[in-house]
Amino acid sequence: MNKTISKTRRRVGSHFEGEACSRLSVRGASHACCSSSAQRFAQRSGYRLILLGVILCSFVAASAFAQTSFEKANQEFAQGHFKDAISSYEDLVRAGQWSANLFYDLGNAYFRTGDFGHAILNYERAIALERHHPEATANLQIARDEGRALELQQNWPERYLRLASVNQYCIAAAIAFWLAIFAVVSLIFARRRSATMIAMLVFCLLISAISTFAVYTLEHGSGGYALAIVTGKDVQARLATADTANSILALPPGSEIKVLSTRGDWIYATLPNNLRGWIPAKDAEQVRL
């Protein structure tokens, strides 16, 4: 009887020992797995930090290079080397380092060389980036007078809507829209319909509609995304896509046109005399890059 009990205890003991060993092995494997996961996470985090550092260093280096190049171009302009300054400014434009002051200075450099077409083009680009740029606005008018450039005629809604920019109208439309949504939700869940809330809803919808109309009018108007400036010399707008076609209008450098379509090397555009004609694509550039 005692021998049987002892054998049973041994078996139970060996069973517990095996189970304990298996538990220890599982815990050891889990610990090893967690350690491996932690190492992989740390490694990935390290790679991300390195990548972030490289991006930041590249950004800082690009900014420093752009600042140095801009200062170099300004120095060339101050020394009277206008063609060298134009080349340096144009390098910054091609690199995507756009700013209102960059286009303003580039316009001044072109103006000093007598290239009124490119001067007006860059003044327009400066104003497109910074609507209230008094120096660019003043020099734009001077360049137009010097080059006798022709301007597109604005319709009356566009003249009045120019009081604000497209971005400002977009912000007003977005705010009015969400206030209208808030008013609708309040009216749905309110026990009583408030006259004030209804008036607010109508007012917000009206503001949103007017702002949307303003954005559409300005974007598709004479000064919208299709605005282009004649940069070539002795440019003639013609009835067809041929140099021998009849001329509609002579366009001095700096004249405004509105691009409607393109066909090969020709642009079909609205002209300052409210007619339409074809001009060579190489002789005009759009204001918006």
Secondary structure, DSSP 8 states (H G I E B T S, - for coil): -HHHHHHHHHHHHHHHHHHHHHHHHHHHHHHHHHHHHHHHHHHHHHHHHHHHHHHHHHHHHHHHHHHHHHHHHHHHHHTT-HHHHHHHHHHHHHTT---HHHHHHHHHHHHHTT-HHHHHHHHHHHHHH-S--HHHHHHHHHHHHHHT-------HHHHHHTTS-HHHHHHHHHHHHHHHHHHHHHHHH-SS--HHHHHHHHHHHHHHHHHHHHHHHHHSSTTSTTEEEE-SSSEEEESSSSTTS-EEEEE-TT-EEEEEEEETTEEEEE-TTS-EEEEEGGGEEES--
